[in-house]
Amino acid sequence: MRIVIMSLLSVLLSACGGESKNDVSIPPQPPPLNDTSPPVITLLGQSSIFHEQGIEYYDLGARALDQVDGSVAVSITGAVDVNIEGTYELQFKAQDSAGNVSTLIREVEVVAPGIDAFVSNATIQQALPSSYINSVEALIKAHDEVIAGDYSAARERIDAIFAVQPFSDDVWNHGVSVKGLNAGHPVAYYGLRMLDEITKVGEVVTQNTLQITAVIASCATIERLSWPDLSPEMVDVTIDPTIMNNNYHLLYESTDLFRRWIKAITRGSELKLVVHELNQCTNVSSEREGNVVIAYPDYGQMMMDVPEEIKNKTDMWWVIAPSAVPGDGSGFNLHFITGGMGLIDDKPLLLSDDAWFTRKPEHLGSGIYLQVERRSYQPQWFQHEFMHHLYQTWPEFQLEASDHQWFDRSMWPDDFVGKWEPDYFAESIEKRLLNASPTLASGLDRTD
């Protein structure tokens, strides 16, 4: 099998014990009289977030450090009723041995699911610019129209949003990262450019079938960094049940637009998702390199445990395992990498953990994904990773002669006119790869 893959310390103060001639213990010394500084509380996650109605809420918590006592406990009061829309406050309180108290508030806005509820929510309207709301609405509704087979309505909607917000206009970045939301960066832009291609082509007759096989390890022994000294600890965990619920609905939903886009750019190769759950647990290691932590499962062993019948039908692999990231990664001042694209036996391999599809990592937002966020962002991730594979498969176009060369605008081909990564991807398809030899359909077919 050939594989290619592209501190804070608590300070404790104590009195020295001894004996007097009367054998009376010396009591502990009181804290300094001039200790008037309260502990400093740091919230894990952002101070104001959105949460989807009906989904159980888990708070990431907080930490507190005091200049005398070191690490001190943080208490939480308040509750979030996930069944009722509204704004809820959670109060975090820390007190040091001198009686100094500090508090912080996290605001949780519970919103109803679905795009109509999202765009009509008063807090959403107040917090976000209209361009953000309109972009997400256009993406979700055009995608739904494509699912329903109404390509004409979807095309009209795509034309309308790009007429108001042209390709590469800076308006697409307005509102990014507000209140922990993540609908992509630029907002909804990747998915809309994918839908632009899909609706230009229209409904395509299936010419052949490709298979992406999601291999899931439902349990793992993970190596995870602990706080505050960042020492590794070994923990046995199970996969987030959200991944498995409703016959893996979340996985089908997260990949739907990506799979439809593949059919459009190949002019008829239908990408079928097949899920295979392993009988064995896996191991997930964490390797720290400076401020970066790379946490990958033992995907080689996971692939070896897949039956030959499934291997022979697979054109693309997708590995999913329990996450080794503590919470959402906040509070560590580290960047956690848990996904990427590689090759295994000359077939593309997508790597991910379960948390990537359920909650936002610290650098992308805060909290559990709203459904509209997940549908807006995940096409971006799948396309980004997949484009690495296309560029490596057709190297003659020199579209990734150096890693992520499109991040440097001066490295773009002279006939490319866009500004951002999704522009580069769209123009790569339209101006180069649609004319590739072998064709995209042939080059992506990796079965015998």
N, C-alpha and C positions, 0 to 999 in steps of 0.2 A: 504494500500500500504506500503510495507516494503522497506526501503531504507538503504543501507550500503555504506559508502564511505571510500573505502581504500584511516638640512634645512638652505637653504641659504636665507638671508633676504636682501632686498634692503635697502641701507642707503641713506637717503635724507638729504642734507645739505641746510640750509636756514639761512638767516640773521635775527636777531631779529629786528622787526620794532619799531619805537618810534617817538616822536616829539621833534624837537628842539624849541628854543624860537622863531625862525623865521618860524616855521611850515613847515620845509623842510624835506622830507623823506630821510632817509639814504639809499643809493643805496646798492644792494646786494654786498657782499664781493666777490672778485675774488678768484678763486681757488688758493691754495698754489703755490708759485713761484717755489718750488722744485718738483712739480708733473710732473715727466718725464716718469712715467710708463704707458704704454698703457694698455687698457683693455685686458683681457685674454678671447679669444674665445674658446668655446667648441663646436665642431660639434656634432650634434645628428646623430648617425650612423657613419660608417667608412669613412675615407677620400678618399678611392678608391674603387669603386664598379662596378659590371657589371649590365647591364639592358637589357631586351629583346626587340628587335626591334618590333615596332608596338604596344607596351603597353605604355599607358600614364604614364609619369614620374611625381611623386610628391616628392619634396625634404623635408626631415625631418626638415631642418633648423638648426639653431645654437643659442647658448646663449653666452652672454658676461658679465663678471663681472670686475669692475674697483675698485681699492683699495680706491679711493676717492668717486666716484659717485655711486658705487654699481652696480646694473643691468643697462646696457645700451643697446640701440637698435643695432641690427645687420641687415645690408642691404645685399642683394644678387644681383649680376649681372652675366650675362651669361645665356645661354639657352642650352637645350638638344633637339636635333632633333631626335625623336624616330623613324623616318622613314628612317634614313640613318645610316648605321654602321659607327662607328668611335669613337674617344676619344673627350670628351667635358669637359670643365672646368667651374666650378661655383666658383665665388669669394665671400667670406664673409668678410665684412668690419665693424669694430666697432670703434667709436671715442668718447673719453671722453670730458668733458667740458674744459679741458686744451689744447685740440687739439691733444692729443696723439692718434695715429691711429695704429690699428693692422689688419692684414688680414690673411685669411686661404683659401686654395683651396680644393675643392672636385673634384675628377676626376671621370667621369662617362663614362664607356665603353659600347657602344651600340653594342650588338651582335645579329646576326640573329638567329631565333629559330631553334630547331632541333639538333640532335646529330652530324650530319655531319658538320654543321656550327660551332658547339662548338669545335670539335676536330681540325678543320682546321684554327680556328681563331688565328692570329699571336700573339695577346696579351695574349690569353689563353695559347698558347704554351710557351710564354716567362715567364709567371707568375707561371705556375704550373709544377710540376715534371711529367715526362712521366707516372709514375705509377698511378697518380691521373687521368689523361686523359684516360689511358687505362682501368682503373677500371670502370669509368662512361660509357665509350663506350661499354664495354663488358656487363654491366648491361642493358643499354637501348636497345642495339641490340638483346641480348638474349631474353629479355622480348618481343620485337616486333616479334621475331621468334616464341615464344610460342603463342602469340596472333594469328599469322598466321597459327598455327598448325604444324609448322616445328620443332618438338621437337628434331630431330636428329641434325639439324644445331645449335640449342640452346645448346645442350649437348656438341658438339664440341667446341663451343665458351667458355662455362664454364670450360671445361677441360683445354683449352688453357690458360686462365687467371690464373687459380690456379696452373698450371705447372710453370708459370713464377713468380707468387706471391703466395706462399704456404699459407695454412691456418695459421692464427695467426702470420704471419710474420710482423715485425714492418713497413715494406714498406707500409702497408695499411694506416698508419697514416701520411705519407708524404704529405705535402701541405694542411693539414686541416686548415680551417679558413683564407686562403689567399684571399685578396680582397673581403671579405664579403661573399664568396661562402659557401654553405652548401649542400654537396652531401652525408651527413652522416658522422659518426665518429665511427669506421674507414670508410674510403671513400668507398661508394657503397657496403660495405661488407655485411650488413644485407640483402639487396636485392639479392646479388649474392649467399649467402648461402641459401636463400629461393628458388632461381632458381635452385640451386644444387639439392635440394630435389624434386622440381617439375619435372626436367628433368630426374632424376633417375627413378621416377615413370612412366613418360611418360603420354600420353593421357589416361585419366581415364573415364570410362563410369559412367554417373551420376546415383547414387543409390537413392538419396533423395535430397530434397531441403531445405536449411535453409534460413532464411530471416533476414537480418540486416536492420532495419528501421532507416533512418536518419530523425529526427524531427527538423525542422528548424523554429526558431522564426525570422521573417523578420524584426522585430523592437523591441526595448527594451528601458526601462529607466535604464540607467547605473549609478552606483556610481563610479566615477573616481577621482583619486588623481590629484590635480593641483599643478603647480610649481609657486613659489618656496617653499611655506610653507607646501606642501603636504596635504593641507586640502581637504576633499572630496567635490565634486560637483556633482549634479545630472544633467544628460544630456540625452535628447531623441535622439536616433540614429537609423539608419536603417542598415540592413545587407549589406556587401560589394556585389555589383551587380555581381561581378565575380563568386560568389558562385551560383547564380541563372541562369547565362547565358547559352545558348545552352542546355536547359533541364538538368541543373546541371552537365554539362560535367566534370567540375573540380572534383566533388566528385566521379564520376565513374572512372575517370583517377587516382585519388589519391589512390583508394582502389583496383584497378584492380589486382595488383600483390599479395596483401594480400588475396584477395578472391580466386585467383587461388592456392595460397599456402594452404589455408584451404581445398580446394578440394583434393589436393595431400596428405596431412597428414591424412585426414579422409578416403582416398581411395574411394572418390566418393560423398561426400556431397557438393553440389554446393551452394555457399553462394550468394544469390540474394540480390542486393541493391534496396530498395524501399525508395523513398523520400516522406515525408509528410510535407507540409508547413502549419503551424498553421494559423488560422484566427486571433488569439490574439497576442498582444505583450507580452513580458516577462519582468522580472526585473533581473538585474545583479548586485550583491553586491560585494564589495571589502573589504576584511578583512586583515588588516596589523598585522603581527606578527614579530616584529623586522625588519629585512631587507627583509622579504618575504611578498608578497601581493598575496592572494588567491582570484581570481575573477571568481565566478561560477554563472551561471544563475539559476533561480528557476526551476530546472529540474523536481522536483516533480509535480509542477503545470503544466508544459509543458506535462508531461506524462498523467496527468488527462484529458487534452484536446484532446488526441488522440482517435479517434473512436474505439469502442470495436472490430470491425471487424479487424482492423489493429493490435490491441494488441494481438488478438488471433492467428495471423499468424506470430508474431515476435518472433525470437529466440535471437536476440541481438539488443540492442538499441544504437543509436548514436545521441547525442544532439549537435546542433550547434546554437549559438546565437551571436549577435554583441559583439565585443570585448570591454572590459572596460580598456584595456591597452592604455595609451597615446602614440600614435605613435608606435614605436617598443620597448618602455620601456627605451630607452637610456636617459641619463641625470638625472636619479633619484637615481642612486646607490642602486637600489632595484631589487629583483628577482621576476618576476611576474609568477604565476602559473595559467594557464587557462584551463588545461586539466587533464585527469586522467581516471581511471577505477573504477567502482563501481558495485553494484548490485541493481536492483529494481525488486521486486517480483521474486527473484531468477533468473533473467535474467541479463546477463552482460550489463553494461551501459558505453559507451565511452562518455567522456565529452570533448568538445572543443569549441573554439570561431572561428569566421570566419577568423580572421587574421592569424591563425595558418597555413592556407593553401594558403594564398596569399602573405604574406611577412614574412621575417625571424625575429624572436625576437632577441633582442640585444645579448643574450648569444649564439646564433647559427650562427650569421652572420649579414648581413646588406643589405637592399634593398628588392625589390619585387623578388619573386622566378622566376628564369628561369625555363622553363618547364623541362629541364633535371635535374635540382636540385630537383624540387618537386617529380619527378618520382624516383629519387635516395633516397631522404630522407624519404618520407612519409611511405614507407613500414617499415622502422625502427620504426617509432612512433607507427603504428598500431600493429606491432608484439610485441613491448615492453609492451604495455598496455594489449594486449590479453593474453600474457603469464602469467600475474598475475592471470587472470581468470582460466587458465588451472591448475596452481599450487594450487589454492584454491579448484578447483573441484576435483582434485585427490591428496589430502593431504598425502596419504599413502606413496608417494615417497619422502616426506620431501624436496622438491626442493625449497620451500620458507617457511621454518619453521620460519624464521625471515625475516623482510622486506628487499628486495633486497640483500639477503645473497650472491648472486654471485658476488657482488662487492668486496668481500673478497675471494681471490683465495683459501685460506686455507679451506673455507667452501664447496668447490666443492666435489662431490663424487669422490672416489678414481679412478674410471674407466673413468673419464672425462679427456681429454688430451688437450683441447683448452686453450685459454688465455682470451678471451674477452666475453662480454655479448652475442653477436650472436653465438659464439661457444657454450656457455652454453645452449642457446635455441635449437640449432641444435642437440646437444647431448641429451638434455632432451627428444626431440621427438624420436630420433632414438633408444636410449638405455633404455627409460622408457615408454613413453606415447603411443608408437605404440603397446605396449603389455598391455595397461591398461584395466581394467574391471570395469565398462562398457567401451566399445570402445569409441574412440574420437567421432565417428559419433553419437553414442547413447547419450553420455554425453552432447553434444552440442545442441541436439534437445530439445528445451524447450517449444514446443507447445503441446497442449493436443491431 
